[in-house]
Amino acid sequence: MATLLRRLSLRRRPMALDKPLRDELSSIEQLEERAKALAARFTLDPDFRRGGDRTYRRLDDNTRVLEAAYRTLADDVHRGEFVTPAAEWILDNFHLVASEIRGIRQNLPRGYYRELPKLASRELAGTARVYAMAVELIRHTDSRLDRAQLMRFMNSFQSVAPLTIGELWAWPSMLKLALIENLRRLAARTLQGRVARRAADAYVARIDEGGQGELPPLPPELHTAFVVQLLQRIREYGPRLAAIRSAVDGHLATQELSSEDAIRAEHQEQAATQISVANVIGSLRLCATLDWSEYFEAVSLVERVLRQDPPGVYGRMDFASRDRYRQAVEELAGIRAQGGDAQLRVALRAVESARQAAEEGTLGDRAAHVGHHLIGKGRRGLEADVAYRPGLRLRVRRFAYAHATALYLGPIGGLTLLLAGLGAVYARSEGATRATQLAVALLLLLPASDLAIACVQRLVAWLAPPRRLSRLDLAAGLPDDARTLVVVPTLLSSVAEAEELVAHLEVLALGNLDPRIHFALLTDFPDAPSEVMPEDAEILAAAQAGIEELNARSARSPEGGGDRFFLFHRDRQWNPGEGTWMGWERKRGKLEELNRLLRGAVDVGLRVRVGDPALLPDVRYCITLDSDTRLPRDAAKALVGIIAHPLNRPYVDPRLRRVTEGYGILQPRVSVTMASAAGSLFARSTTSMPSRPPSTGASPSTPCSRTTCSRGSTRAPRWSATSSWWTTTRRACWPTPAASTAGCAGTGRSCSGCSPGCATGRAASSATASP
């Protein structure tokens, strides 16, 4: 039987074709053993950059062949000609194939491919190791992949030879590359059979043209598809072409085959090709729908090590934050590190440093978290432990951060003086006196400084791009120690406005349903000639009734408990400077008194008019919104997740009495809604940017509001025109883009004397604060 099958599989082909990636099928246990054998056999090439161009040339060639095959087969369908089942699979799913090819080009750029470890063996020289793994897996599964199989194959390989993080991320693209390669080979064989069938039709057509004369000679090499098609056409003509049948039988006899053997072999080939093409399409669809981020973390050895973070914070972070830590591991291991052993050693050393810090202090210490050593202040120590030598670019960057004040203010001052001096020189060339020259220079100082600041800030934003702050993933809900109060400081000027504010507060709550997130109106009355006005009682009663109704309608969760809605109100005080009765320090004063109230102070003018005061001591974070600012769905969780991360928690230096590590106030990005941006001519003229930092009309490249840089240098604070107080807390060096900063302010529990506040910009009547 084996001899017969071997003879049936033999056939002469008009041209040499690459064999499909199809070998002996292996069970999952056999695949695991094969993966271990591959890991032991593969030898990496020190010259890891070679081989990339050849791979992309092959991909381009595969694309051209598949596109040509699709067009050819589609034309056959339009003409009503016969197409094999494998060809039907290609025609029906070519859109998926084209989409995955585009995905490969996008997700596997040439530079990325060149950085992957390559093999040094003669037959695979210059081939990426993960691509060789993908080809071997596809070869022994007939291109049929599933998640469990991919997991066990990868884990078995890494039990012998760990892969790098880059290789793991390239694995999906390598699988697709191998599948496209196999599909190209299968499509070529399908086209070869099509050519053979058309040759048989042409042979019969020559017989019709020749009439009853001598039969044309058969081709010296017969493809089984040619034989099957010719025998089928002979049956259409009856005894007239019996001589052809005899000639075909005689030709096959020289190969020790019969007509029945040829027919059986062709049908088996078509069935096998159909199954292989179907498996390729199914596997491509699996690759397109599989959550590769989850798969990556399930098979990454570095991920398993980092999850041993002593306080367990790493496992509770969101994916993007964990990915930043893994990128730090890659950087410390070095781009030229062969295999994943170096990255694994860096991860183990980082966890060991965190464990030692936890033993010397507590698990709550910043240094006990592995991120402190990978991206925090403990980075220098870890670099020394792993013998990492930063490159020139990183050394220059660190020098710039260490001298941020001089490098920021120096160019601004120099450029300002240069522009003012140029104005004075021009005045002198026009014959102005020295007094006039001095006056011109002084007049030019202000516009010249604005231009200098804009130029320097644009340059700074380009040289020092923002970085995403690490954050916890609180999608499942806030912990007990992260109870948050969302407050809306505002004025109560009429009953209608009070009802509108209550409705706005309900909308905010409906988008953030966590029971440990509470919402409050922080109100006082407008300036007035007397302490109490006749309409005050009615307005306050309307606000109280609205908040009480919200609490009555909101179901109390057994997890969070307590009222979800609060009303804080204070009475007017006499301001001799303004000569009127008003709320003390207006918005700034309300926020300061709220902080003192949350800290347990009793000598405050702010009173809880609605809500359970027993919940206030448990409030840890405040999110401050303007009355025209929206809070997107679950944005409060995201904001709290940022400020609650160990690296972002504020540390107050007892000597300096200010935040020296972490952040006391985080400022979110505030985007203007499309509807409000077109509300007026002023809004249209001031909202050309899609998003702006809150409280300012500055572009996102404006330096942040802080006095202390993350590298320890100082900078003058910036005046916040809308919020009316100086912002002097630490932040990242420059404002981060969307989904990068938070709108949380630590209460007095975290930062002594800091005032929470996220003020919206005034460019439009409505804005959206997003993390």
C-alpha angles and dihedrals in degrees: 000000000000090000091050093050090048091052091047091053093052117092137150114245127203090230136012114266130186110257115245116258092260125129138144110327114243131205120235090262091051090049090054091052091046090051091054091048091051092050090053094045101046116094118194122230115232088217093071096168098070127093100041098109092051092053093051092046088055091049090051090049092049089051092052093048094049093046091049090047091051093051092047095049092044090055089052090054091049090052092048095244126150118274126184123242089252089056090051090055091052093048095047095047105032090110088063091048092051091048093052092048089055088048091054092052091049100043098038109047119181094252091054092049092051090057093057117101112262131207124250100201115118099243093043101033111153094010117132110250094230091051091054088050091051093050092049092049093049092045093057097040098045087241093299109134134178134176098252091050092050091049096051094043092052094044091050092051092049092049085074105025120017115222124225122251089249091054092051091052090047092050096090091051091047091053090051091047091054092045091051089049091052092046090052090054092047091047090050091053090048090053090046090057089047090054090050092051092049089050089055091051090049090050091054090046090056089053090053091050092049095052115199095344129112116313116252113252117262118247113269091240120043122203114211089238088055090051094048094047092045093050090049091052091046089060089057091058098044122204091347092084098035089120090063090055089053091049091050092048090050093050092049091047089064086062093046091249135121130212090257090053091052092049092048092048092050093049091047090050092050091048093048092047091049091052092047093048090047090050091049092051092046092049092048088052090049090051090050095052104033117107097240093181090062091043091050093054091046094057102030113109090198089055091053091052095048091050086067087075103148098233091040093236096129094065091050095054124098121260097258092054092049089048090055090055090050090051088054089053090052092050094049092047091054130242092255095055111130112231127341097290093095093051090047091053092051092051092048091049092050092051091047091052090051091049092051090050090050091052091051094046133001135298088252093063117108092234091057089070116085091225090067089067097039102045105357136073092295090066094097091056092049090049089056091048093053095038093243117170113200117225127243093264093054092046091052090048092051091049089053092051091047090055098033096138095053094042092049104039095034097064090042092054094042094049091046092052091045093054093044090047091051088054091051091048090052091050090050091051088055091055100260120160123245091259090053091047090052091048091051091050092050092048090051095051095085099046090038091053091050091052092045092050092049092050095046093046092051090050092047092050089053096046096041109033117194121265128217115251116236114250143182121246104240097167089122091056142284118290121241092260093055102062107157135203120206107203130189111200108206147138125259106219102152143007092250091053091049091053091048091052091051090052091049090051090053091052090053091051094049090058093049109043101168108130092224092060112087129188129215143177112225104200147168134165127267121264112288140176091244136035094248126032124198094247096048096089094051093048094048091046090054091052092047092049092050094051092046090051091052091052091049092052096045113084113231112239117222088221098056104018127183133066117321096202130058138180119207117186137171134192128242122271130202113260109195092190093057093032093226145092110259145142111286109265088344113235096357091051093050092053093046092050090047090056091050091048091051089051090056102261116154100189095079129116091224115098131191103239097172128018140047110295090199090076095057098080089058094055109109105169136036128202112199120203134176118239091255096047123102126213111214122227112296090350090130091062091051092049093049090046089061099047092042093057111110093236091053100044110112120250115200114209105227091214100044092034093217139096110278099165130031123005132292094187126023120196118213129212111262118206124197114232118239092240095053093042089064095042097102143357090259092052092049092050095048102039101062089122114078091226137008136191110263123264093019141072091222124125120252089262092069113116115255127262104260142102101216124059121216087251093055103260123126134237134181114264122248123236114246103214098193101042094043099220139093114261109216105160129115123261139158113298094263132011113278126230127251116322090017110094135041137227096219126120121197114237123228088283090073106025124025111234099353118143119223115228142150107176121191123229118259098223092104139015094251134037139173123225113209131178 
